[in-house]
C-alpha cells in the first residue's frame, strides 16, 4: 500500500476502501517491476504441460493418454 501511495499519490483511504484488490495487485506488480524487483520467481514448466498446450493451440490431434 505504501508503494502505491508513493507512486500514485492516491490517499490511503482510496487504496484501502475503493480500489479493487485485483487492480491494486496489478499496480503493485507494475510499480515493483519499474523498480527492478521481480515479484514472481521464474521456474521451469513441466515439459508435458508445454507439449500438451503447444499441440492444443496448433490444432493438432493429440491423445490425452500417452500410454494408449
mmCIF file as Biopython writes it, N, C-alpha, C and O atoms, coordinates in Angstrom:
data_model
#
loop_
_atom_site.group_PDB
_atom_site.id
_atom_site.type_symbol
_atom_site.label_atom_id
_atom_site.label_alt_id
_atom_site.label_comp_id
_atom_site.label_asym_id
_atom_site.label_entity_id
_atom_site.label_seq_id
_atom_site.pdbx_PDB_ins_code
_atom_site.Cartn_x
_atom_site.Cartn_y
_atom_site.Cartn_z
_atom_site.occupancy
_atom_site.B_iso_or_equiv
_atom_site.auth_seq_id
_atom_site.auth_asym_id
_atom_site.pdbx_PDB_model_num
ATOM 1   N N  . UNK A ? 1  ? 0.819   -1.182  0.000   1.0 0.0 1  A 1 
ATOM 2   C CA . UNK A ? 1  ? 0.000   0.000   0.000   1.0 0.0 1  A 1 
ATOM 3   C C  . UNK A ? 1  ? 0.867   1.251   0.000   1.0 0.0 1  A 1 
ATOM 4   O O  . UNK A ? 1  ? 0.551   2.228   -0.679  1.0 0.0 1  A 1 
ATOM 5   N N  . UNK A ? 2  ? 1.958   1.224   0.760   1.0 0.0 2  A 1 
ATOM 6   C CA . UNK A ? 2  ? 2.803   2.418   0.839   1.0 0.0 2  A 1 
ATOM 7   C C  . UNK A ? 2  ? 3.475   2.703   -0.499  1.0 0.0 2  A 1 
ATOM 8   O O  . UNK A ? 2  ? 3.632   3.861   -0.884  1.0 0.0 2  A 1 
ATOM 9   N N  . UNK A ? 3  ? 3.871   1.649   -1.207  1.0 0.0 3  A 1 
ATOM 10  C CA . UNK A ? 3  ? 4.473   1.834   -2.527  1.0 0.0 3  A 1 
ATOM 11  C C  . UNK A ? 3  ? 3.466   2.427   -3.496  1.0 0.0 3  A 1 
ATOM 12  O O  . UNK A ? 3  ? 3.807   3.310   -4.283  1.0 0.0 3  A 1 
ATOM 13  N N  . UNK A ? 4  ? 2.222   1.948   -3.447  1.0 0.0 4  A 1 
ATOM 14  C CA . UNK A ? 4  ? 1.186   2.505   -4.326  1.0 0.0 4  A 1 
ATOM 15  C C  . UNK A ? 4  ? 0.892   3.961   -3.991  1.0 0.0 4  A 1 
ATOM 16  O O  . UNK A ? 4  ? 0.734   4.792   -4.885  1.0 0.0 4  A 1 
ATOM 17  N N  . UNK A ? 5  ? 0.821   4.261   -2.720  1.0 0.0 5  A 1 
ATOM 18  C CA . UNK A ? 5  ? 0.559   5.648   -2.311  1.0 0.0 5  A 1 
ATOM 19  C C  . UNK A ? 5  ? 1.700   6.556   -2.767  1.0 0.0 5  A 1 
ATOM 20  O O  . UNK A ? 5  ? 1.464   7.658   -3.263  1.0 0.0 5  A 1 
ATOM 21  N N  . UNK A ? 6  ? 2.913   6.094   -2.599  1.0 0.0 6  A 1 
ATOM 22  C CA . UNK A ? 6  ? 4.086   6.887   -3.004  1.0 0.0 6  A 1 
ATOM 23  C C  . UNK A ? 6  ? 4.128   7.061   -4.518  1.0 0.0 6  A 1 
ATOM 24  O O  . UNK A ? 6  ? 4.395   8.155   -5.015  1.0 0.0 6  A 1 
ATOM 25  N N  . UNK A ? 7  ? 3.863   5.978   -5.250  1.0 0.0 7  A 1 
ATOM 26  C CA . UNK A ? 7  ? 3.947   6.005   -6.709  1.0 0.0 7  A 1 
ATOM 27  C C  . UNK A ? 7  ? 2.816   6.798   -7.350  1.0 0.0 7  A 1 
ATOM 28  O O  . UNK A ? 7  ? 3.043   7.552   -8.296  1.0 0.0 7  A 1 
ATOM 29  N N  . UNK A ? 8  ? 1.602   6.630   -6.842  1.0 0.0 8  A 1 
ATOM 30  C CA . UNK A ? 8  ? 0.430   7.237   -7.479  1.0 0.0 8  A 1 
ATOM 31  C C  . UNK A ? 8  ? -0.002  8.548   -6.850  1.0 0.0 8  A 1 
ATOM 32  O O  . UNK A ? 8  ? -0.612  9.385   -7.516  1.0 0.0 8  A 1 
ATOM 33  N N  . UNK A ? 9  ? 0.308   8.737   -5.567  1.0 0.0 9  A 1 
ATOM 34  C CA . UNK A ? 9  ? -0.165  9.921   -4.868  1.0 0.0 9  A 1 
ATOM 35  C C  . UNK A ? 9  ? -1.599  9.780   -4.370  1.0 0.0 9  A 1 
ATOM 36  O O  . UNK A ? 9  ? -2.176  10.736  -3.851  1.0 0.0 9  A 1 
ATOM 37  N N  . UNK A ? 10 ? -2.177  8.585   -4.526  1.0 0.0 10 A 1 
ATOM 38  C CA . UNK A ? 10 ? -3.550  8.357   -4.065  1.0 0.0 10 A 1 
ATOM 39  C C  . UNK A ? 10 ? -3.579  8.284   -2.552  1.0 0.0 10 A 1 
ATOM 40  O O  . UNK A ? 10 ? -2.639  7.776   -1.939  1.0 0.0 10 A 1 
ATOM 41  N N  . UNK A ? 11 ? -4.648  8.785   -1.936  1.0 0.0 11 A 1 
ATOM 42  C CA . UNK A ? 11 ? -4.741  8.732   -0.469  1.0 0.0 11 A 1 
ATOM 43  C C  . UNK A ? 11 ? -4.968  7.299   0.032   1.0 0.0 11 A 1 
ATOM 44  O O  . UNK A ? 11 ? -5.489  6.444   -0.684  1.0 0.0 11 A 1 
ATOM 45  N N  . UNK A ? 12 ? -4.565  7.071   1.271   1.0 0.0 12 A 1 
ATOM 46  C CA . UNK A ? 12 ? -4.691  5.753   1.878   1.0 0.0 12 A 1 
ATOM 47  C C  . UNK A ? 12 ? -6.143  5.275   1.897   1.0 0.0 12 A 1 
ATOM 48  O O  . UNK A ? 12 ? -6.402  4.094   1.668   1.0 0.0 12 A 1 
ATOM 49  N N  . UNK A ? 13 ? -7.075  6.158   2.160   1.0 0.0 13 A 1 
ATOM 50  C CA . UNK A ? 13 ? -8.490  5.778   2.193   1.0 0.0 13 A 1 
ATOM 51  C C  . UNK A ? 13 ? -8.941  5.190   0.858   1.0 0.0 13 A 1 
ATOM 52  O O  . UNK A ? 13 ? -9.663  4.193   0.825   1.0 0.0 13 A 1 
ATOM 53  N N  . UNK A ? 14 ? -8.513  5.811   -0.245  1.0 0.0 14 A 1 
ATOM 54  C CA . UNK A ? 14 ? -8.876  5.296   -1.570  1.0 0.0 14 A 1 
ATOM 55  C C  . UNK A ? 14 ? -8.278  3.911   -1.781  1.0 0.0 14 A 1 
ATOM 56  O O  . UNK A ? 14 ? -8.960  3.000   -2.251  1.0 0.0 14 A 1 
ATOM 57  N N  . UNK A ? 15 ? -7.013  3.756   -1.437  1.0 0.0 15 A 1 
ATOM 58  C CA . UNK A ? 15 ? -6.345  2.471   -1.646  1.0 0.0 15 A 1 
ATOM 59  C C  . UNK A ? 15 ? -6.975  1.359   -0.811  1.0 0.0 15 A 1 
ATOM 60  O O  . UNK A ? 15 ? -7.093  0.225   -1.276  1.0 0.0 15 A 1 
ATOM 61  N N  . UNK A ? 16 ? -7.374  1.672   0.397   1.0 0.0 16 A 1 
ATOM 62  C CA . UNK A ? 16 ? -7.936  0.651   1.283   1.0 0.0 16 A 1 
ATOM 63  C C  . UNK A ? 16 ? -9.388  0.306   0.975   1.0 0.0 16 A 1 
ATOM 64  O O  . UNK A ? 16 ? -9.772  -0.861  1.063   1.0 0.0 16 A 1 
ATOM 65  N N  . UNK A ? 17 ? -10.195 1.289   0.618   1.0 0.0 17 A 1 
ATOM 66  C CA . UNK A ? 17 ? -11.636 1.058   0.569   1.0 0.0 17 A 1 
ATOM 67  C C  . UNK A ? 17 ? -12.269 1.164   -0.804  1.0 0.0 17 A 1 
ATOM 68  O O  . UNK A ? 17 ? -13.392 0.695   -0.989  1.0 0.0 17 A 1 
ATOM 69  N N  . UNK A ? 18 ? -11.591 1.764   -1.777  1.0 0.0 18 A 1 
ATOM 70  C CA . UNK A ? 18 ? -12.240 1.962   -3.068  1.0 0.0 18 A 1 
ATOM 71  C C  . UNK A ? 18 ? -11.565 1.234   -4.231  1.0 0.0 18 A 1 
ATOM 72  O O  . UNK A ? 18 ? -12.236 0.840   -5.184  1.0 0.0 18 A 1 
ATOM 73  N N  . UNK A ? 19 ? -10.261 1.056   -4.164  1.0 0.0 19 A 1 
ATOM 74  C CA . UNK A ? 19 ? -9.535  0.403   -5.249  1.0 0.0 19 A 1 
ATOM 75  C C  . UNK A ? 19 ? -9.748  -1.109  -5.174  1.0 0.0 19 A 1 
ATOM 76  O O  . UNK A ? 19 ? -9.460  -1.716  -4.142  1.0 0.0 19 A 1 
ATOM 77  N N  . UNK A ? 20 ? -10.253 -1.735  -6.259  1.0 0.0 20 A 1 
ATOM 78  C CA . UNK A ? 20 ? -10.428 -3.191  -6.239  1.0 0.0 20 A 1 
ATOM 79  C C  . UNK A ? 20 ? -9.091  -3.905  -6.001  1.0 0.0 20 A 1 
ATOM 80  O O  . UNK A ? 20 ? -8.054  -3.477  -6.508  1.0 0.0 20 A 1 
ATOM 81  N N  . UNK A ? 21 ? -9.126  -4.981  -5.235  1.0 0.0 21 A 1 
ATOM 82  C CA . UNK A ? 21 ? -7.913  -5.692  -4.862  1.0 0.0 21 A 1 
ATOM 83  C C  . UNK A ? 21 ? -7.135  -6.188  -6.082  1.0 0.0 21 A 1 
ATOM 84  O O  . UNK A ? 21 ? -5.907  -6.101  -6.110  1.0 0.0 21 A 1 
ATOM 85  N N  . UNK A ? 22 ? -7.837  -6.702  -7.081  1.0 0.0 22 A 1 
ATOM 86  C CA . UNK A ? 22 ? -7.142  -7.207  -8.268  1.0 0.0 22 A 1 
ATOM 87  C C  . UNK A ? 22 ? -6.382  -6.091  -8.978  1.0 0.0 22 A 1 
ATOM 88  O O  . UNK A ? 22 ? -5.266  -6.303  -9.450  1.0 0.0 22 A 1 
ATOM 89  N N  . UNK A ? 23 ? -6.972  -4.928  -9.053  1.0 0.0 23 A 1 
ATOM 90  C CA . UNK A ? 23 ? -6.292  -3.800  -9.694  1.0 0.0 23 A 1 
ATOM 91  C C  . UNK A ? 23 ? -5.127  -3.316  -8.834  1.0 0.0 23 A 1 
ATOM 92  O O  . UNK A ? 23 ? -4.078  -2.956  -9.367  1.0 0.0 23 A 1 
ATOM 93  N N  . UNK A ? 24 ? -5.294  -3.304  -7.529  1.0 0.0 24 A 1 
ATOM 94  C CA . UNK A ? 24 ? -4.211  -2.898  -6.630  1.0 0.0 24 A 1 
ATOM 95  C C  . UNK A ? 24 ? -3.010  -3.830  -6.793  1.0 0.0 24 A 1 
ATOM 96  O O  . UNK A ? 24 ? -1.868  -3.371  -6.811  1.0 0.0 24 A 1 
ATOM 97  N N  . UNK A ? 25 ? -3.263  -5.128  -6.910  1.0 0.0 25 A 1 
ATOM 98  C CA . UNK A ? 25 ? -2.175  -6.078  -7.093  1.0 0.0 25 A 1 
ATOM 99  C C  . UNK A ? 25 ? -1.466  -5.877  -8.428  1.0 0.0 25 A 1 
ATOM 100 O O  . UNK A ? 25 ? -0.246  -6.021  -8.512  1.0 0.0 25 A 1 
ATOM 101 N N  . UNK A ? 26 ? -2.227  -5.542  -9.476  1.0 0.0 26 A 1 
ATOM 102 C CA . UNK A ? 26 ? -1.606  -5.255  -10.775 1.0 0.0 26 A 1 
ATOM 103 C C  . UNK A ? 26 ? -0.734  -4.009  -10.688 1.0 0.0 26 A 1 
ATOM 104 O O  . UNK A ? 26 ? 0.382   -3.995  -11.209 1.0 0.0 26 A 1 
ATOM 105 N N  . UNK A ? 27 ? -1.229  -2.977  -10.042 1.0 0.0 27 A 1 
ATOM 106 C CA . UNK A ? 27 ? -0.456  -1.739  -9.884  1.0 0.0 27 A 1 
ATOM 107 C C  . UNK A ? 27 ? 0.793   -1.990  -9.044  1.0 0.0 27 A 1 
ATOM 108 O O  . UNK A ? 27 ? 1.865   -1.468  -9.348  1.0 0.0 27 A 1 
ATOM 109 N N  . UNK A ? 28 ? 0.652   -2.788  -7.992  1.0 0.0 28 A 1 
ATOM 110 C CA . UNK A ? 28 ? 1.797   -3.095  -7.147  1.0 0.0 28 A 1 
ATOM 111 C C  . UNK A ? 28 ? 2.859   -3.842  -7.952  1.0 0.0 28 A 1 
ATOM 112 O O  . UNK A ? 28 ? 4.047   -3.534  -7.858  1.0 0.0 28 A 1 
ATOM 113 N N  . UNK A ? 29 ? 2.431   -4.812  -8.731  1.0 0.0 29 A 1 
ATOM 114 C CA . UNK A ? 29 ? 3.359   -5.573  -9.562  1.0 0.0 29 A 1 
ATOM 115 C C  . UNK A ? 29 ? 4.096   -4.641  -10.527 1.0 0.0 29 A 1 
ATOM 116 O O  . UNK A ? 29 ? 5.316   -4.728  -10.664 1.0 0.0 29 A 1 
ATOM 117 N N  . UNK A ? 30 ? 3.356   -3.749  -11.194 1.0 0.0 30 A 1 
ATOM 118 C CA . UNK A ? 30 ? 3.972   -2.823  -12.149 1.0 0.0 30 A 1 
ATOM 119 C C  . UNK A ? 30 ? 4.941   -1.867  -11.453 1.0 0.0 30 A 1 
ATOM 120 O O  . UNK A ? 30 ? 6.015   -1.579  -11.981 1.0 0.0 30 A 1 
ATOM 121 N N  . UNK A ? 31 ? 4.570   -1.382  -10.283 1.0 0.0 31 A 1 
ATOM 122 C CA . UNK A ? 31 ? 5.441   -0.465  -9.543  1.0 0.0 31 A 1 
ATOM 123 C C  . UNK A ? 31 ? 6.725   -1.164  -9.114  1.0 0.0 31 A 1 
ATOM 124 O O  . UNK A ? 31 ? 7.809   -0.590  -9.213  1.0 0.0 31 A 1 
ATOM 125 N N  . UNK A ? 32 ? 6.607   -2.405  -8.636  1.0 0.0 32 A 1 
ATOM 126 C CA . UNK A ? 32 ? 7.797   -3.154  -8.237  1.0 0.0 32 A 1 
ATOM 127 C C  . UNK A ? 32 ? 8.688   -3.459  -9.438  1.0 0.0 32 A 1 
ATOM 128 O O  . UNK A ? 32 ? 9.909   -3.330  -9.348  1.0 0.0 32 A 1 
ATOM 129 N N  . UNK A ? 33 ? 8.094   -3.861  -10.556 1.0 0.0 33 A 1 
ATOM 130 C CA . UNK A ? 33 ? 8.885   -4.148  -11.759 1.0 0.0 33 A 1 
ATOM 131 C C  . UNK A ? 33 ? 9.591   -2.898  -12.258 1.0 0.0 33 A 1 
ATOM 132 O O  . UNK A ? 33 ? 10.716  -2.985  -12.750 1.0 0.0 33 A 1 
ATOM 133 N N  . UNK A ? 34 ? 8.953   -1.735  -12.142 1.0 0.0 34 A 1 
ATOM 134 C CA . UNK A ? 34 ? 9.602   -0.494  -12.579 1.0 0.0 34 A 1 
ATOM 135 C C  . UNK A ? 34 ? 10.807  -0.148  -11.710 1.0 0.0 34 A 1 
ATOM 136 O O  . UNK A ? 34 ? 11.689  0.605   -12.122 1.0 0.0 34 A 1 
ATOM 137 N N  . UNK A ? 35 ? 10.831  -0.709  -10.500 1.0 0.0 35 A 1 
ATOM 138 C CA . UNK A ? 35 ? 11.973  -0.516  -9.597  1.0 0.0 35 A 1 
ATOM 139 C C  . UNK A ? 35 ? 13.004  -1.638  -9.735  1.0 0.0 35 A 1 
ATOM 140 O O  . UNK A ? 35 ? 13.997  -1.670  -9.007  1.0 0.0 35 A 1 
ATOM 141 N N  . UNK A ? 36 ? 12.758  -2.565  -10.683 1.0 0.0 36 A 1 
ATOM 142 C CA . UNK A ? 36 ? 13.693  -3.655  -10.914 1.0 0.0 36 A 1 
ATOM 143 C C  . UNK A ? 36 ? 13.528  -4.834  -9.987  1.0 0.0 36 A 1 
ATOM 144 O O  . UNK A ? 36 ? 14.442  -5.649  -9.864  1.0 0.0 36 A 1 
ATOM 145 N N  . UNK A ? 37 ? 12.395  -4.949  -9.334  1.0 0.0 37 A 1 
ATOM 146 C CA . UNK A ? 37 ? 12.148  -6.044  -8.384  1.0 0.0 37 A 1 
ATOM 147 C C  . UNK A ? 37 ? 11.291  -7.103  -9.060  1.0 0.0 37 A 1 
ATOM 148 O O  . UNK A ? 37 ? 10.250  -6.787  -9.635  1.0 0.0 37 A 1 
ATOM 149 N N  . UNK A ? 38 ? 11.727  -8.366  -8.992  1.0 0.0 38 A 1 
ATOM 150 C CA . UNK A ? 38 ? 10.929  -9.471  -9.506  1.0 0.0 38 A 1 
ATOM 151 C C  . UNK A ? 38 ? 9.872   -9.826  -8.465  1.0 0.0 38 A 1 
ATOM 152 O O  . UNK A ? 38 ? 10.189  -9.954  -7.282  1.0 0.0 38 A 1 
ATOM 153 N N  . UNK A ? 39 ? 8.630   -9.985  -8.890  1.0 0.0 39 A 1 
ATOM 154 C CA . UNK A ? 39 ? 7.567   -10.329 -7.944  1.0 0.0 39 A 1 
ATOM 155 C C  . UNK A ? 39 ? 7.254   -11.820 -7.953  1.0 0.0 39 A 1 
ATOM 156 O O  . UNK A ? 39 ? 6.637   -12.326 -7.015  1.0 0.0 39 A 1 
ATOM 157 N N  . UNK A ? 40 ? 7.665   -12.521 -8.986  1.0 0.0 40 A 1 
ATOM 158 C CA . UNK A ? 40 ? 7.440   -13.957 -9.078  1.0 0.0 40 A 1 
ATOM 159 C C  . UNK A ? 40 ? 8.757   -14.584 -9.511  1.0 0.0 40 A 1 
ATOM 160 O O  . UNK A ? 40 ? 9.355   -14.165 -10.502 1.0 0.0 40 A 1 
ATOM 161 N N  . UNK A ? 41 ? 9.200   -15.579 -8.776  1.0 0.0 41 A 1 
ATOM 162 C CA . UNK A ? 41 ? 10.444  -16.257 -9.138  1.0 0.0 41 A 1 
ATOM 163 C C  . UNK A ? 41 ? 10.233  -17.076 -10.405 1.0 0.0 41 A 1 
ATOM 164 O O  . UNK A ? 41 ? 9.260   -17.825 -10.500 1.0 0.0 41 A 1 
ATOM 165 N N  . UNK A ? 42 ? 11.130  -16.945 -11.381 1.0 0.0 42 A 1 
ATOM 166 C CA . UNK A ? 42 ? 10.990  -17.768 -12.585 1.0 0.0 42 A 1 
ATOM 167 C C  . UNK A ? 42 ? 11.175  -19.247 -12.246 1.0 0.0 42 A 1 
ATOM 168 O O  . UNK A ? 42 ? 11.981  -19.603 -11.387 1.0 0.0 42 A 1 
ATOM 169 N N  . UNK A ? 43 ? 10.424  -20.093 -12.926 1.0 0.0 43 A 1 
ATOM 170 C CA . UNK A ? 43 ? 10.546  -21.534 -12.696 1.0 0.0 43 A 1 
ATOM 171 C C  . UNK A ? 43 ? 10.386  -22.264 -14.014 1.0 0.0 43 A 1 
ATOM 172 O O  . UNK A ? 43 ? 9.809   -21.732 -14.962 1.0 0.0 43 A 1 
ATOM 173 N N  . UNK A ? 44 ? 10.895  -23.475 -14.073 1.0 0.0 44 A 1 
ATOM 174 C CA . UNK A ? 44 ? 10.764  -24.296 -15.273 1.0 0.0 44 A 1 
ATOM 175 C C  . UNK A ? 44 ? 9.366   -24.897 -15.323 1.0 0.0 44 A 1 
ATOM 176 O O  . UNK A ? 44 ? 8.828   -25.348 -14.312 1.0 0.0 44 A 1 
ATOM 177 N N  . UNK A ? 45 ? 8.791   -24.893 -16.523 1.0 0.0 45 A 1 
ATOM 178 C CA . UNK A ? 45 ? 7.495   -25.532 -16.719 1.0 0.0 45 A 1 
ATOM 179 C C  . UNK A ? 45 ? 7.724   -27.010 -16.992 1.0 0.0 45 A 1 
ATOM 180 O O  . UNK A ? 45 ? 8.690   -27.366 -17.666 1.0 0.0 45 A 1 
ATOM 181 N N  . UNK A ? 46 ? 6.854   -27.879 -16.481 1.0 0.0 46 A 1 
ATOM 182 C CA . UNK A ? 46 ? 6.986   -29.300 -16.806 1.0 0.0 46 A 1 
ATOM 183 C C  . UNK A ? 46 ? 6.839   -29.492 -18.316 1.0 0.0 46 A 1 
ATOM 184 O O  . UNK A ? 46 ? 5.948   -28.894 -18.920 1.0 0.0 46 A 1 
ATOM 185 N N  . UNK A ? 47 ? 7.691   -30.314 -18.942 1.0 0.0 47 A 1 
ATOM 186 C CA . UNK A ? 47 ? 7.636   -30.461 -20.403 1.0 0.0 47 A 1 
ATOM 187 C C  . UNK A ? 47 ? 6.292   -30.970 -20.908 1.0 0.0 47 A 1 
ATOM 188 O O  . UNK A ? 47 ? 5.875   -30.602 -22.006 1.0 0.0 47 A 1 
ATOM 189 N N  . UNK A ? 48 ? 5.600   -31.811 -20.132 1.0 0.0 48 A 1 
ATOM 190 C CA . UNK A ? 48 ? 4.308   -32.331 -20.591 1.0 0.0 48 A 1 
ATOM 191 C C  . UNK A ? 48 ? 3.295   -31.205 -20.758 1.0 0.0 48 A 1 
ATOM 192 O O  . UNK A ? 48 ? 2.495   -31.232 -21.693 1.0 0.0 48 A 1 
ATOM 193 N N  . UNK A ? 49 ? 3.316   -30.232 -19.880 1.0 0.0 49 A 1 
ATOM 194 C CA . UNK A ? 49 ? 2.387   -29.102 -19.985 1.0 0.0 49 A 1 
ATOM 195 C C  . UNK A ? 49 ? 2.670   -28.294 -21.239 1.0 0.0 49 A 1 
ATOM 196 O O  . UNK A ? 49 ? 1.746   -27.949 -21.976 1.0 0.0 49 A 1 
ATOM 197 N N  . UNK A ? 50 ? 3.933   -27.988 -21.489 1.0 0.0 50 A 1 
ATOM 198 C CA . UNK A ? 50 ? 4.302   -27.208 -22.663 1.0 0.0 50 A 1 
ATOM 199 C C  . UNK A ? 50 ? 3.941   -27.959 -23.934 1.0 0.0 50 A 1 
ATOM 200 O O  . UNK A ? 50 ? 3.380   -27.375 -24.861 1.0 0.0 50 A 1 
ATOM 201 N N  . UNK A ? 51 ? 4.255   -29.242 -23.988 1.0 0.0 51 A 1 
ATOM 202 C CA . UNK A ? 51 ? 3.953   -30.049 -25.170 1.0 0.0 51 A 1 
ATOM 203 C C  . UNK A ? 51 ? 2.453   -30.158 -25.366 1.0 0.0 51 A 1 
ATOM 204 O O  . UNK A ? 51 ? 1.953   -29.992 -26.478 1.0 0.0 51 A 1 
ATOM 205 N N  . UNK A ? 52 ? 1.745   -30.434 -24.302 1.0 0.0 52 A 1 
ATOM 206 C CA . UNK A ? 52 ? 0.302   -30.597 -24.375 1.0 0.0 52 A 1 
ATOM 207 C C  . UNK A ? 52 ? -0.361  -29.316 -24.892 1.0 0.0 52 A 1 
ATOM 208 O O  . UNK A ? 52 ? -1.197  -29.369 -25.794 1.0 0.0 52 A 1 
ATOM 209 N N  . UNK A ? 53 ? 0.007   -28.181 -24.329 1.0 0.0 53 A 1 
ATOM 210 C CA . UNK A ? 53 ? -0.598  -26.917 -24.750 1.0 0.0 53 A 1 
ATOM 211 C C  . UNK A ? 53 ? -0.169  -26.512 -26.149 1.0 0.0 53 A 1 
ATOM 212 O O  . UNK A ? 53 ? -0.972  -25.944 -26.889 1.0 0.0 53 A 1 
ATOM 213 N N  . UNK A ? 54 ? 1.066   -26.783 -26.535 1.0 0.0 54 A 1 
ATOM 214 C CA . UNK A ? 54 ? 1.526   -26.461 -27.886 1.0 0.0 54 A 1 
ATOM 215 C C  . UNK A ? 54 ? 0.702   -27.205 -28.916 1.0 0.0 54 A 1 
ATOM 216 O O  . UNK A ? 54 ? 0.279   -26.626 -29.917 1.0 0.0 54 A 1 
ATOM 217 N N  . UNK A ? 55 ? 0.471   -28.489 -28.673 1.0 0.0 55 A 1 
ATOM 218 C CA . UNK A ? 55 ? -0.345  -29.273 -29.592 1.0 0.0 55 A 1 
ATOM 219 C C  . UNK A ? 55 ? -1.780  -28.791 -29.638 1.0 0.0 55 A 1 
ATOM 220 O O  . UNK A ? 55 ? -2.394  -28.755 -30.705 1.0 0.0 55 A 1 
ATOM 221 N N  . UNK A ? 56 ? -2.313  -28.424 -28.499 1.0 0.0 56 A 1 
ATOM 222 C CA . UNK A ? 56 ? -3.691  -27.946 -28.437 1.0 0.0 56 A 1 
ATOM 223 C C  . UNK A ? 56 ? -3.868  -26.665 -29.250 1.0 0.0 56 A 1 
ATOM 224 O O  . UNK A ? 56 ? -4.805  -26.554 -30.040 1.0 0.0 56 A 1 
ATOM 225 N N  . UNK A ? 57 ? -2.970  -25.701 -29.057 1.0 0.0 57 A 1 
ATOM 226 C CA . UNK A ? 57 ? -3.124  -24.416 -29.732 1.0 0.0 57 A 1 
ATOM 227 C C  . UNK A ? 57 ? -2.741  -24.469 -31.205 1.0 0.0 57 A 1 
ATOM 228 O O  . UNK A ? 57 ? -3.154  -23.600 -31.974 1.0 0.0 57 A 1 
ATOM 229 N N  . UNK A ? 58 ? -1.964  -25.462 -31.618 1.0 0.0 58 A 1 
ATOM 230 C CA . UNK A ? 58 ? -1.609  -25.572 -33.029 1.0 0.0 58 A 1 
ATOM 231 C C  . UNK A ? 58 ? -2.709  -26.287 -33.811 1.0 0.0 58 A 1 
ATOM 232 O O  . UNK A ? 58 ? -2.667  -26.325 -35.041 1.0 0.0 58 A 1 
ATOM 233 N N  . UNK A ? 59 ? -3.688  -26.850 -33.112 1.0 0.0 59 A 1 
ATOM 234 C CA . UNK A ? 59 ? -4.794  -27.522 -33.767 1.0 0.0 59 A 1 
ATOM 235 C C  . UNK A ? 59 ? -4.516  -28.973 -34.109 1.0 0.0 59 A 1 
ATOM 236 O O  . UNK A ? 59 ? -5.334  -29.623 -34.759 1.0 0.0 59 A 1 
ATOM 237 N N  . UNK A ? 60 ? -3.363  -29.494 -33.677 1.0 0.0 60 A 1 
ATOM 238 C CA . UNK A ? 60 ? -3.031  -30.887 -33.951 1.0 0.0 60 A 1 
ATOM 239 C C  . UNK A ? 60 ? -3.899  -31.812 -33.113 1.0 0.0 60 A 1 
ATOM 240 O O  . UNK A ? 60 ? -4.315  -31.465 -32.008 1.0 0.0 60 A 1 
ATOM 241 N N  . UNK A ? 61 ? -4.165  -32.987 -33.652 1.0 0.0 61 A 1 
ATOM 242 C CA . UNK A ? 61 ? -4.850  -34.013 -32.871 1.0 0.0 61 A 1 
ATOM 243 C C  . UNK A ? 61 ? -3.837  -34.641 -31.935 1.0 0.0 61 A 1 
ATOM 244 O O  . UNK A ? 61 ? -2.727  -34.970 -32.354 1.0 0.0 61 A 1 
ATOM 245 N N  . UNK A ? 62 ? -4.198  -34.809 -30.695 1.0 0.0 62 A 1 
ATOM 246 C CA . UNK A ? 62 ? -3.295  -35.437 -29.746 1.0 0.0 62 A 1 
ATOM 247 C C  . UNK A ? 62 ? -4.102  -36.323 -28.812 1.0 0.0 62 A 1 
ATOM 248 O O  . UNK A ? 62 ? -5.276  -36.069 -28.538 1.0 0.0 62 A 1 
ATOM 249 N N  . UNK A ? 63 ? -3.451  -37.351 -28.339 1.0 0.0 63 A 1 
ATOM 250 C CA . UNK A ? 63 ? -4.071  -38.304 -27.437 1.0 0.0 63 A 1 
ATOM 251 C C  . UNK A ? 63 ? -3.839  -37.841 -26.013 1.0 0.0 63 A 1 
ATOM 252 O O  . UNK A ? 63 ? -2.721  -37.491 -25.637 1.0 0.0 63 A 1 
ATOM 253 N N  . UNK A ? 64 ? -4.909  -37.840 -25.220 1.0 0.0 64 A 1 
ATOM 254 C CA . UNK A ? 64 ? -4.767  -37.379 -23.834 1.0 0.0 64 A 1 
ATOM 255 C C  . UNK A ? 64 ? -4.073  -38.417 -22.966 1.0 0.0 64 A 1 
ATOM 256 O O  . UNK A ? 64 ? -3.559  -38.076 -21.900 1.0 0.0 64 A 1 
ATOM 257 N N  . UNK A ? 65 ? -4.044  -39.685 -23.396 1.0 0.0 65 A 1 
ATOM 258 C CA . UNK A ? 65 ? -3.384  -40.737 -22.643 1.0 0.0 65 A 1 
ATOM 259 C C  . UNK A ? 65 ? -2.131  -41.178 -23.413 1.0 0.0 65 A 1 
ATOM 260 O O  . UNK A ? 65 ? -2.250  -41.884 -24.414 1.0 0.0 65 A 1 
ATOM 261 N N  . UNK A ? 66 ? -0.930  -40.776 -22.965 1.0 0.0 66 A 1 
ATOM 262 C CA . UNK A ? 66 ? 0.282   -41.120 -23.712 1.0 0.0 66 A 1 
ATOM 263 C C  . UNK A ? 66 ? 0.588   -42.613 -23.727 1.0 0.0 66 A 1 
ATOM 264 O O  . UNK A ? 66 ? 1.390   -43.053 -24.552 1.0 0.0 66 A 1 
ATOM 265 N N  . UNK A ? 67 ? -0.024  -43.417 -22.839 1.0 0.0 67 A 1 
ATOM 266 C CA . UNK A ? 67 ? 0.226   -44.857 -22.784 1.0 0.0 67 A 1 
ATOM 267 C C  . UNK A ? 67 ? -0.633  -45.637 -23.785 1.0 0.0 67 A 1 
ATOM 268 O O  . UNK A ? 67 ? -0.338  -46.796 -24.077 1.0 0.0 67 A 1 
ATOM 269 N N  . UNK A ? 68 ? -1.682  -45.017 -24.309 1.0 0.0 68 A 1 
ATOM 270 C CA . UNK A ? 68 ? -2.613  -45.720 -25.199 1.0 0.0 68 A 1 
ATOM 271 C C  . UNK A ? 68 ? -2.065  -45.884 -26.601 1.0 0.0 68 A 1 
ATOM 272 O O  . UNK A ? 68 ? -2.734  -46.455 -27.462 1.0 0.0 68 A 1 
#
